[in-house]
Amino acid sequence: QVQLVQSGGGLVQPGGSLKLPCAASGFGFSLFSMRWYRQGTRHQRKFVATINSSGDVTNYIDSVKGRFPVSRDNAKNLWYLEINNLKPEATAMYYCQTFCLGVDFWGQGTQVTVSS
C-alpha cells in the first residue's frame, strides 16, 4: 500500500525557515519523480517544485527559485522541501505527491503559517 506521510509544518515568523519531510512507503520510491504543491486559503492547489528519481534534476516555480530547495534521500525513502526566507504569502497547506503505476498519490498535507 502506497503511503506518503508528511510532517514538519508549523508557525514561523517572516524570514524564517522550515524543512518539510515526506516519508514514502509501499512502492519503489527511488524510481519515481516527486512533487510538492501548496494550497492557500480560498486558492487552488498549485505546483511548487519537483525532483526526478535520482535527485539530480529539479524544477521550481519562479517565485520560490533559490529559496525552496527540494531534495531526496532514496536510501531512507524520504524527500524534503526546505522553505526559506518565508513571506506571509507562503502561508498554505503543503502537499507531497507522486504519480506511481498510473495513480496519483498525495500526502495528507502539512500547514505552514507565516506570521509575526
C-alpha positions in Angstrom: 0.0 0.0 0.0 1.4 3.3 -1.1 1.6 5.9 1.6 3.0 9.4 1.8 3.2 10.8 5.3 4.1 14.4 5.9 5.3 16.3 8.9 7.3 19.4 9.7 4.8 22.3 9.3 4.0 25.0 11.8 4.0 28.6 12.7 7.1 30.6 11.6 7.9 34.3 11.6 8.6 36.2 8.3 12.1 35.5 7.2 12.1 32.1 8.9 12.6 28.6 7.6 11.2 25.2 7.8 12.1 21.8 6.4 9.2 19.7 5.3 9.8 15.9 5.1 7.6 13.5 3.2 8.1 9.8 4.1 7.2 7.3 1.4 6.3 3.6 1.7 4.8 0.8 -0.3 6.4 1.4 -3.6 9.8 1.7 -5.3 10.4 5.2 -4.1 13.7 5.6 -6.0 12.1 5.0 -9.3 9.7 8.0 -9.4 9.8 11.7 -9.6 8.2 13.5 -6.6 6.5 16.8 -6.5 5.4 19.5 -4.0 2.3 21.5 -4.2 0.7 24.1 -1.9 -2.8 25.4 -1.4 -3.6 28.7 0.3 -7.0 29.6 1.8 -9.5 30.1 -1.0 -6.9 29.2 -3.6 -6.4 26.2 -5.9 -3.7 23.7 -5.2 -0.6 24.8 -7.2 2.6 23.1 -8.2 5.7 24.4 -6.3 8.7 22.1 -7.1 9.7 18.7 -8.5 12.7 16.4 -8.2 13.5 13.5 -10.5 14.0 9.9 -9.4 17.8 10.2 -8.9 17.6 13.6 -7.3 19.9 15.4 -9.8 17.2 17.3 -11.7 14.9 19.8 -10.0 12.4 22.3 -11.2 10.6 25.2 -9.4 8.1 27.9 -10.0 9.8 31.3 -10.4 8.6 32.7 -7.1 10.4 30.1 -5.0 13.6 29.6 -7.0 16.6 29.9 -4.8 14.6 29.8 -1.6 12.8 26.4 -1.6 15.3 23.7 -2.4 13.9 20.2 -2.9 15.9 17.1 -2.1 15.5 13.4 -1.5 17.2 10.5 0.3 16.4 7.4 -1.6 18.1 5.2 1.0 15.6 6.4 3.6 12.5 6.9 1.3 12.3 10.5 2.2 12.1 13.7 0.3 12.1 17.2 1.5 11.1 20.7 0.7 13.1 23.3 2.6 11.3 26.6 2.7 13.5 29.6 3.5 13.1 33.4 3.8 9.4 32.9 4.3 6.9 35.6 3.5 3.3 35.8 4.7 2.0 34.8 1.2 3.7 31.5 1.6 1.1 30.5 4.2 -0.6 27.4 2.9 -1.1 23.7 3.2 1.9 22.0 1.6 1.4 18.6 -0.1 3.8 16.0 -1.4 2.8 14.0 -4.4 3.9 11.2 -6.8 2.5 9.5 -9.8 3.1 5.8 -9.5 1.8 3.0 -11.7 -0.9 5.2 -13.2 -2.2 6.6 -9.9 -1.7 9.9 -8.1 -0.7 9.6 -4.5 -0.8 12.5 -2.1 0.5 13.1 1.4 -2.1 14.3 3.9 -0.7 17.9 3.8 1.1 20.0 6.4 0.1 23.5 7.4 2.7 26.3 7.2 1.7 29.6 8.7 3.9 32.6 8.3 3.1 35.3 10.8 4.7 37.6 13.3 
